[in-house]
Amino acid sequence: MSRILSQPWNGISPLELQLVGCQLQVREITTLSQYQQLGKNPQQFLLNQYIDGIIEDCYGQNERTVISVLYALTDEMNSRPIKTHSALQAELEINSEKLDRVLEILVENGVVFLLPDIPDDRYQLTHDYLVTLIRHQSGDAG
């Protein structure tokens, strides 16, 4: 299965392969037939499931807030800008406590880097491929 997924025509990076492999293991998908039953684009489906899982890990928070925080860590150029805590708070118009809880979970899940700084910590998505996933998940596939 990993040989099929990692072929160049599938356009999957080693990091994406790791996430897809993890999702295959969690879902106990062991055959090509099971993989193909996931739909037209099983790879994208599994990557979306990964993002959904992260959102579920923020179970105590509003799902829209989590998606908004992730989206705020992307931009129109499909890059992952570094943003300060205060910039995120101002952009999203949410209280500091709620933002702290969401960011803590995202950092623990390895989706966001915490770049400690004085006077304000900074945050950035960990990988470029997350930008497309997050913007797609947020309904902005552009």
Backbone as JSON Lines, residues from 0, in Angstrom:
{"i":0,"aa":"M","n":[0.83,-1.19,0.0],"ca":[0.0,0.0,0.0],"c":[0.88,1.25,0.0]}
{"i":1,"aa":"S","n":[1.91,1.3,0.85],"ca":[2.75,2.5,0.91],"c":[3.49,2.71,-0.4]}
{"i":2,"aa":"R","n":[3.83,1.62,-1.08],"ca":[4.5,1.73,-2.37],"c":[3.58,2.42,-3.39]}
{"i":3,"aa":"I","n":[2.32,2.07,-3.38],"ca":[1.34,2.68,-4.28],"c":[1.17,4.16,-3.95]}
{"i":4,"aa":"L","n":[1.04,4.48,-2.66],"ca":[0.81,5.86,-2.23],"c":[2.0,6.76,-2.51]}
{"i":5,"aa":"S","n":[3.2,6.22,-2.44],"ca":[4.38,7.07,-2.55],"c":[4.88,7.25,-3.98]}
{"i":6,"aa":"Q","n":[4.22,6.64,-4.95],"ca":[4.64,6.82,-6.33],"c":[4.44,8.28,-6.73]}
{"i":7,"aa":"P","n":[5.38,8.83,-7.52],"ca":[5.35,10.25,-7.87],"c":[4.01,10.73,-8.45]}
{"i":8,"aa":"W","n":[3.34,9.92,-9.22],"ca":[2.1,10.38,-9.83],"c":[0.99,10.59,-8.82]}
{"i":9,"aa":"N","n":[1.18,10.08,-7.6],"ca":[0.18,10.31,-6.56],"c":[0.41,11.64,-5.86]}
{"i":10,"aa":"G","n":[1.57,12.26,-6.07],"ca":[1.83,13.58,-5.52],"c":[1.74,13.66,-4.01]}
{"i":11,"aa":"I","n":[2.27,12.69,-3.31],"ca":[2.2,12.7,-1.85],"c":[3.61,12.87,-1.28]}
{"i":12,"aa":"S","n":[3.74,13.8,-0.36],"ca":[5.04,14.04,0.26],"c":[5.27,13.0,1.36]}
{"i":13,"aa":"P","n":[6.51,12.84,1.8],"ca":[6.79,11.88,2.88],"c":[5.97,12.17,4.15]}
{"i":14,"aa":"L","n":[5.77,13.44,4.47],"ca":[4.98,13.77,5.66],"c":[3.51,13.41,5.47]}
{"i":15,"aa":"E","n":[2.99,13.68,4.28],"ca":[1.61,13.3,4.0],"c":[1.47,11.78,4.03]}
{"i":16,"aa":"L","n":[2.47,11.08,3.51],"ca":[2.46,9.62,3.53],"c":[2.38,9.12,4.97]}
{"i":17,"aa":"Q","n":[3.11,9.77,5.86],"ca":[3.08,9.39,7.27],"c":[1.66,9.58,7.84]}
{"i":18,"aa":"L","n":[1.03,10.7,7.53],"ca":[-0.32,10.95,8.04],"c":[-1.33,9.98,7.44]}
{"i":19,"aa":"V","n":[-1.22,9.74,6.13],"ca":[-2.13,8.8,5.49],"c":[-1.92,7.4,6.07]}
{"i":20,"aa":"G","n":[-0.66,7.01,6.25],"ca":[-0.36,5.71,6.85],"c":[-0.94,5.57,8.24]}
{"i":21,"aa":"C","n":[-0.85,6.62,9.01],"ca":[-1.42,6.62,10.36],"c":[-2.93,6.45,10.3]}
{"i":22,"aa":"Q","n":[-3.58,7.17,9.39],"ca":[-5.03,7.05,9.24],"c":[-5.42,5.65,8.77]}
{"i":23,"aa":"L","n":[-4.61,5.06,7.88],"ca":[-4.88,3.69,7.43],"c":[-4.82,2.72,8.61]}
{"i":24,"aa":"Q","n":[-3.84,2.93,9.47],"ca":[-3.68,2.06,10.63],"c":[-4.84,2.24,11.61]}
{"i":25,"aa":"V","n":[-5.2,3.48,11.9],"ca":[-6.29,3.76,12.84],"c":[-7.6,3.16,12.33]}
{"i":26,"aa":"R","n":[-7.82,3.25,11.03],"ca":[-9.06,2.75,10.43],"c":[-8.97,1.26,10.07]}
{"i":27,"aa":"E","n":[-7.81,0.67,10.33],"ca":[-7.56,-0.75,10.05],"c":[-7.8,-1.09,8.57]}
{"i":28,"aa":"I","n":[-7.32,-0.23,7.7],"ca":[-7.42,-0.44,6.25],"c":[-6.12,-1.1,5.81]}
{"i":29,"aa":"T","n":[-6.24,-2.34,5.34],"ca":[-5.04,-3.11,5.02],"c":[-4.98,-3.58,3.57]}
{"i":30,"aa":"T","n":[-6.06,-3.38,2.82],"ca":[-6.05,-3.83,1.43],"c":[-6.34,-2.65,0.5]}
{"i":31,"aa":"L","n":[-5.91,-2.81,-0.74],"ca":[-6.16,-1.79,-1.75],"c":[-7.66,-1.61,-1.95]}
{"i":32,"aa":"S","n":[-8.4,-2.69,-1.89],"ca":[-9.85,-2.62,-2.06],"c":[-10.49,-1.75,-0.97]}
{"i":33,"aa":"Q","n":[-10.08,-1.94,0.27],"ca":[-10.61,-1.11,1.36],"c":[-10.24,0.36,1.14]}
{"i":34,"aa":"Y","n":[-9.03,0.59,0.7],"ca":[-8.55,1.95,0.43],"c":[-9.4,2.61,-0.65]}
{"i":35,"aa":"Q","n":[-9.65,1.87,-1.74],"ca":[-10.42,2.42,-2.85],"c":[-11.88,2.68,-2.48]}
{"i":36,"aa":"Q","n":[-12.38,1.99,-1.48],"ca":[-13.76,2.2,-1.03],"c":[-13.94,3.54,-0.33]}
{"i":37,"aa":"L","n":[-12.85,4.25,-0.07],"ca":[-12.94,5.55,0.6],"c":[-13.41,6.66,-0.35]}
{"i":38,"aa":"G","n":[-13.51,6.33,-1.64],"ca":[-14.02,7.32,-2.6],"c":[-13.05,7.65,-3.7]}
{"i":39,"aa":"K","n":[-13.37,8.72,-4.43],"ca":[-12.58,9.13,-5.59],"c":[-11.15,9.49,-5.22]}
{"i":40,"aa":"N","n":[-10.98,10.16,-4.09],"ca":[-9.66,10.6,-3.67],"c":[-9.41,10.16,-2.23]}
{"i":41,"aa":"P","n":[-9.08,8.88,-2.04],"ca":[-8.91,8.35,-0.69],"c":[-7.83,9.07,0.1]}
{"i":42,"aa":"Q","n":[-6.77,9.47,-0.59],"ca":[-5.67,10.17,0.06],"c":[-6.19,11.47,0.69]}
{"i":43,"aa":"Q","n":[-6.92,12.26,-0.08],"ca":[-7.48,13.53,0.43],"c":[-8.47,13.26,1.55]}
{"i":44,"aa":"F","n":[-9.28,12.23,1.39],"ca":[-10.25,11.86,2.42],"c":[-9.54,11.58,3.74]}
{"i":45,"aa":"L","n":[-8.46,10.81,3.69],"ca":[-7.73,10.46,4.91],"c":[-7.04,11.68,5.52]}
{"i":46,"aa":"L","n":[-6.52,12.56,4.69],"ca":[-5.9,13.78,5.21],"c":[-6.95,14.68,5.86]}
{"i":47,"aa":"N","n":[-8.13,14.75,5.26],"ca":[-9.22,15.52,5.88],"c":[-9.63,14.9,7.21]}
{"i":48,"aa":"Q","n":[-9.61,13.57,7.28],"ca":[-9.93,12.9,8.54],"c":[-8.91,13.25,9.62]}
{"i":49,"aa":"Y","n":[-7.66,13.43,9.21],"ca":[-6.62,13.83,10.14],"c":[-6.95,15.2,10.75]}
{"i":50,"aa":"I","n":[-7.31,16.16,9.9],"ca":[-7.68,17.49,10.39],"c":[-8.93,17.41,11.26]}
{"i":51,"aa":"D","n":[-9.91,16.62,10.84],"ca":[-11.12,16.43,11.65],"c":[-10.78,15.89,13.03]}
{"i":52,"aa":"G","n":[-9.82,14.97,13.07],"ca":[-9.4,14.4,14.36],"c":[-8.79,15.44,15.27]}
{"i":53,"aa":"I","n":[-8.03,16.34,14.7],"ca":[-7.43,17.42,15.5],"c":[-8.53,18.33,16.04]}
{"i":54,"aa":"I","n":[-9.5,18.63,15.2],"ca":[-10.62,19.47,15.64],"c":[-11.38,18.77,16.76]}
{"i":55,"aa":"E","n":[-11.57,17.46,16.64],"ca":[-12.25,16.7,17.7],"c":[-11.45,16.71,19.0]}
{"i":56,"aa":"D","n":[-10.12,16.75,18.89],"ca":[-9.28,16.81,20.1],"c":[-9.53,18.09,20.87]}
{"i":57,"aa":"C","n":[-10.06,19.08,20.21],"ca":[-10.39,20.36,20.86],"c":[-11.85,20.32,21.32]}
{"i":58,"aa":"Y","n":[-12.3,19.15,21.74],"ca":[-13.7,18.9,22.07],"c":[-14.33,19.92,23.0]}
{"i":59,"aa":"G","n":[-13.56,20.52,23.88],"ca":[-14.12,21.49,24.8],"c":[-14.33,22.85,24.18]}
{"i":60,"aa":"Q","n":[-13.88,23.0,22.96],"ca":[-13.93,24.3,22.29],"c":[-14.96,24.25,21.17]}
{"i":61,"aa":"N","n":[-15.37,25.4,20.73],"ca":[-16.26,25.51,19.6],"c":[-15.5,25.11,18.33]}
{"i":62,"aa":"E","n":[-16.05,24.19,17.56],"ca":[-15.38,23.7,16.34],"c":[-15.03,24.85,15.4]}
{"i":63,"aa":"R","n":[-15.94,25.8,15.29],"ca":[-15.7,26.94,14.41],"c":[-14.49,27.75,14.87]}
{"i":64,"aa":"T","n":[-14.31,27.84,16.19],"ca":[-13.16,28.58,16.73],"c":[-11.86,27.89,16.35]}
{"i":65,"aa":"V","n":[-11.83,26.57,16.47],"ca":[-10.62,25.81,16.13],"c":[-10.29,26.0,14.66]}
{"i":66,"aa":"I","n":[-11.29,25.86,13.81],"ca":[-11.07,26.04,12.37],"c":[-10.61,27.47,12.08]}
{"i":67,"aa":"S","n":[-11.19,28.44,12.77],"ca":[-10.81,29.84,12.58],"c":[-9.36,30.09,12.97]}
{"i":68,"aa":"V","n":[-8.92,29.48,14.07],"ca":[-7.52,29.64,14.51],"c":[-6.59,29.03,13.46]}
{"i":69,"aa":"L","n":[-6.91,27.82,13.01],"ca":[-6.08,27.18,11.99],"c":[-6.05,28.02,10.71]}
{"i":70,"aa":"Y","n":[-7.22,28.5,10.31],"ca":[-7.31,29.31,9.09],"c":[-6.51,30.6,9.22]}
{"i":71,"aa":"A","n":[-6.54,31.2,10.41],"ca":[-5.81,32.46,10.63],"c":[-4.3,32.25,10.51]}
{"i":72,"aa":"L","n":[-3.85,31.02,10.64],"ca":[-2.43,30.71,10.52],"c":[-2.05,30.36,9.08]}
{"i":73,"aa":"T","n":[-2.94,30.7,8.13],"ca":[-2.66,30.57,6.7],"c":[-2.9,31.94,6.07]}
{"i":74,"aa":"D","n":[-2.56,32.07,4.8],"ca":[-2.9,33.31,4.1],"c":[-3.27,33.01,2.65]}
{"i":75,"aa":"E","n":[-3.67,34.06,1.94],"ca":[-4.14,33.93,0.56],"c":[-3.07,33.38,-0.38]}
{"i":76,"aa":"M","n":[-1.82,33.53,0.01],"ca":[-0.71,33.05,-0.82],"c":[-0.41,31.58,-0.54]}
{"i":77,"aa":"N","n":[-1.3,30.93,0.2],"ca":[-1.11,29.53,0.61],"c":[0.21,29.31,1.33]}
{"i":78,"aa":"S","n":[0.53,30.25,2.2],"ca":[1.72,30.1,3.04],"c":[1.28,30.05,4.5]}
{"i":79,"aa":"R","n":[2.23,29.91,5.38],"ca":[1.94,29.78,6.81],"c":[2.7,30.85,7.58]}
{"i":80,"aa":"P","n":[2.11,32.03,7.64],"ca":[2.78,33.14,8.31],"c":[2.93,32.9,9.82]}
{"i":81,"aa":"I","n":[3.92,33.54,10.39],"ca":[4.1,33.51,11.84],"c":[3.26,34.64,12.41]}
{"i":82,"aa":"K","n":[2.43,34.31,13.41],"ca":[1.57,35.33,14.01],"c":[1.72,35.31,15.53]}
{"i":83,"aa":"T","n":[1.67,36.5,16.1],"ca":[1.74,36.6,17.56],"c":[0.38,36.23,18.16]}
{"i":84,"aa":"H","n":[0.43,35.9,19.44],"ca":[-0.78,35.59,20.18],"c":[-1.75,36.78,20.11]}
{"i":85,"aa":"S","n":[-1.23,37.98,20.34],"ca":[-2.11,39.15,20.34],"c":[-2.69,39.43,18.95]}
{"i":86,"aa":"A","n":[-1.92,39.17,17.9],"ca":[-2.43,39.36,16.53],"c":[-3.56,38.38,16.24]}
{"i":87,"aa":"L","n":[-3.39,37.13,16.66],"ca":[-4.44,36.13,16.48],"c":[-5.69,36.52,17.27]}
{"i":88,"aa":"Q","n":[-5.48,36.94,18.5],"ca":[-6.61,37.33,19.34],"c":[-7.38,38.49,18.72]}
{"i":89,"aa":"A","n":[-6.67,39.48,18.22],"ca":[-7.32,40.64,17.61],"c":[-8.03,40.26,16.31]}
{"i":90,"aa":"E","n":[-7.37,39.44,15.5],"ca":[-7.95,39.03,14.21],"c":[-9.21,38.2,14.41]}
{"i":91,"aa":"L","n":[-9.19,37.32,15.39],"ca":[-10.3,36.39,15.61],"c":[-11.35,36.94,16.57]}
{"i":92,"aa":"E","n":[-10.99,37.99,17.28],"ca":[-11.9,38.61,18.25],"c":[-12.43,37.58,19.25]}
{"i":93,"aa":"I","n":[-11.5,36.82,19.85],"ca":[-11.88,35.87,20.9],"c":[-11.06,36.17,22.15]}
{"i":94,"aa":"N","n":[-11.56,35.69,23.28],"ca":[-10.85,35.99,24.53],"c":[-9.57,35.17,24.61]}
{"i":95,"aa":"S","n":[-8.64,35.68,25.37],"ca":[-7.3,35.1,25.48],"c":[-7.33,33.68,26.03]}
{"i":96,"aa":"E","n":[-8.18,33.42,27.0],"ca":[-8.26,32.09,27.61],"c":[-8.66,31.03,26.58]}
{"i":97,"aa":"K","n":[-9.67,31.32,25.81],"ca":[-10.15,30.38,24.79],"c":[-9.07,30.14,23.74]}
{"i":98,"aa":"L","n":[-8.43,31.22,23.3],"ca":[-7.36,31.1,22.32],"c":[-6.21,30.27,22.89]}
{"i":99,"aa":"D","n":[-5.85,30.5,24.14],"ca":[-4.79,29.74,24.79],"c":[-5.08,28.24,24.78]}
{"i":100,"aa":"R","n":[-6.32,27.87,25.11],"ca":[-6.69,26.44,25.16],"c":[-6.58,25.8,23.77]}
{"i":101,"aa":"V","n":[-7.08,26.49,22.76],"ca":[-7.03,25.95,21.4],"c":[-5.58,25.83,20.94]}
{"i":102,"aa":"L","n":[-4.79,26.87,21.13],"ca":[-3.39,26.83,20.7],"c":[-2.61,25.74,21.43]}
{"i":103,"aa":"E","n":[-2.88,25.55,22.7],"ca":[-2.2,24.5,23.47],"c":[-2.47,23.13,22.86]}
{"i":104,"aa":"I","n":[-3.71,22.86,22.52],"ca":[-4.07,21.56,21.92],"c":[-3.42,21.42,20.54]}
{"i":105,"aa":"L","n":[-3.42,22.48,19.75],"ca":[-2.83,22.42,18.41],"c":[-1.32,22.21,18.48]}
{"i":106,"aa":"V","n":[-0.67,22.83,19.46],"ca":[0.77,22.63,19.66],"c":[1.03,21.2,20.11]}
{"i":107,"aa":"E","n":[0.23,20.69,21.06],"ca":[0.4,19.32,21.55],"c":[0.22,18.29,20.44]}
{"i":108,"aa":"N","n":[-0.66,18.58,19.47],"ca":[-0.91,17.67,18.35],"c":[0.12,17.8,17.24]}
{"i":109,"aa":"G","n":[1.06,18.73,17.39],"ca":[2.11,18.88,16.39],"c":[1.67,19.58,15.12]}
{"i":110,"aa":"V","n":[0.57,20.3,15.18],"ca":[0.05,21.0,14.02],"c":[0.57,22.44,13.97]}
{"i":111,"aa":"V","n":[0.85,22.99,15.14],"ca":[1.29,24.37,15.26],"c":[2.57,24.42,16.07]}
{"i":112,"aa":"F","n":[3.54,25.22,15.6],"ca":[4.75,25.48,16.37],"c":[4.48,26.62,17.33]}
{"i":113,"aa":"L","n":[4.98,26.5,18.54],"ca":[5.01,27.61,19.49],"c":[6.42,28.17,19.43]}
{"i":114,"aa":"L","n":[6.54,29.44,19.09],"ca":[7.83,30.12,19.03],"c":[7.85,31.13,20.17]}
{"i":115,"aa":"P","n":[8.36,30.69,21.35],"ca":[8.33,31.58,22.52],"c":[9.1,32.87,22.24]}
{"i":116,"aa":"D","n":[8.52,33.96,22.65],"ca":[9.15,35.26,22.42],"c":[8.65,36.24,23.48]}
{"i":117,"aa":"I","n":[9.4,37.28,23.67],"ca":[9.01,38.33,24.61],"c":[8.75,39.57,23.77]}
{"i":118,"aa":"P","n":[7.68,40.27,23.92],"ca":[6.67,40.12,24.96],"c":[5.53,39.18,24.57]}
{"i":119,"aa":"D","n":[5.52,38.66,23.35],"ca":[4.36,37.9,22.89],"c":[4.82,36.65,22.14]}
{"i":120,"aa":"D","n":[4.3,35.48,22.56],"ca":[4.62,34.24,21.85],"c":[4.09,34.32,20.42]}
{"i":121,"aa":"R","n":[4.76,33.57,19.54],"ca":[4.37,33.52,18.14],"c":[4.0,32.09,17.78]}
{"i":122,"aa":"Y","n":[3.17,31.94,16.75],"ca":[2.68,30.63,16.34],"c":[2.75,30.51,14.82]}
{"i":123,"aa":"Q","n":[2.97,29.26,14.36],"ca":[3.03,28.99,12.93],"c":[2.62,27.54,12.71]}
{"i":124,"aa":"L","n":[1.91,27.29,11.61],"ca":[1.61,25.9,11.23],"c":[2.92,25.16,11.03]}
{"i":125,"aa":"T","n":[2.94,23.88,11.35],"ca":[4.19,23.12,11.28],"c":[4.62,22.76,9.86]}
{"i":126,"aa":"H","n":[3.67,22.56,8.95],"ca":[4.03,22.09,7.61],"c":[3.22,22.79,6.53]}
{"i":127,"aa":"D","n":[3.85,23.0,5.39],"ca":[3.2,23.68,4.26],"c":[1.94,22.94,3.79]}
{"i":128,"aa":"Y","n":[1.98,21.61,3.75],"ca":[0.84,20.87,3.22],"c":[-0.42,21.08,4.05]}
{"i":129,"aa":"L","n":[-0.27,21.49,5.31],"ca":[-1.44,21.75,6.15],"c":[-2.24,22.95,5.66]}
{"i":130,"aa":"V","n":[-1.57,23.89,5.0],"ca":[-2.24,25.1,4.52],"c":[-3.39,24.72,3.59]}
{"i":131,"aa":"T","n":[-3.1,23.91,2.6],"ca":[-4.13,23.51,1.64],"c":[-5.25,22.74,2.32]}
{"i":132,"aa":"L","n":[-4.88,21.83,3.21],"ca":[-5.9,21.06,3.94],"c":[-6.82,21.97,4.74]}
{"i":133,"aa":"I","n":[-6.23,22.91,5.45],"ca":[-7.0,23.8,6.31],"c":[-7.87,24.75,5.49]}
{"i":134,"aa":"R","n":[-7.31,25.3,4.44],"ca":[-8.1,26.22,3.61],"c":[-9.23,25.46,2.92]}
{"i":135,"aa":"H","n":[-8.98,24.22,2.52],"ca":[-10.02,23.38,1.93],"c":[-11.1,23.07,2.97]}
{"i":136,"aa":"Q","n":[-10.67,22.7,4.17],"ca":[-11.58,22.37,5.27],"c":[-12.45,23.58,5.62]}
{"i":137,"aa":"S","n":[-11.9,24.77,5.47],"ca":[-12.62,26.0,5.81],"c":[-13.51,26.48,4.67]}
{"i":138,"aa":"G","n":[-13.47,25.76,3.56],"ca":[-14.3,26.13,2.43],"c":[-13.66,27.14,1.49]}
{"i":139,"aa":"D","n":[-12.35,27.33,1.63],"ca":[-11.62,28.27,0.77],"c":[-10.55,27.49,0.02]}
{"i":140,"aa":"A","n":[-10.96,26.74,-0.99],"ca":[-10.03,25.88,-1.72],"c":[-9.1,26.68,-2.61]}
{"i":141,"aa":"G","n":[-9.29,27.99,-2.74],"ca":[-8.47,28.83,-3.6],"c":[-7.1,28.89,-3.12]}
